[in-house]
Each structure stands twice: as C-alpha cells, then as structure tokens.
Amino acid sequence: MTDNNPNAKNNTVICHCTETSRAALTDLIQKGFDTLESVSRMTGACSGCGACEMAILELIAEHN
C-alpha cells in the first residue's frame, strides 16, 4: 500500500530515542543548526543509541 500523504516523508521519525521527526530536523537545519552537534544539542537526537547519526548527517548534507 502506498501512502499518498505528501507530508508522510516529513513526519518520518529519524531519531527513535527522542521521537525527532525529519520535519523538526529540517526546520532546525534551515535555521542554521547545520552540524550534528548543534542538532543533537537542540533535539537530543543522536545522544542515545546513535543509530540515527548517518540519517541526520545525510539530511544536513541535503540542505547544505
């Protein structure tokens, strides 16, 4: 089944430890928090198990 919701991708949870969504991360990156450390400091993402590190780094690269 295909999700036809255009916001589905943005609602995707990137960090399951903190339930941080792609939309929240994108918003921060666009506001200038464009390093893993600054995103982590603002959201707590990547401060737990670290499984989201590559996804966050890819998102940062997408927007820079």
Long-range contacts (C-beta under 8 A, 24 or more apart in sequence): 14-45, 14-52, 14-55, 14-56, 14-59, 15-43, 15-44, 15-45, 15-46, 15-48, 15-52, 15-56, 16-51, 16-52, 17-44, 17-45, 17-47, 17-48, 17-49, 17-52, 18-43, 18-44, 18-45, 18-47, 18-48, 20-44, 20-45, 20-52, 22-59, 25-56, 25-59, 26-59, 26-63, 29-59, 29-60, 29-63, 29-64, 30-63, 34-60, 34-63, 34-64, 35-60, 36-60
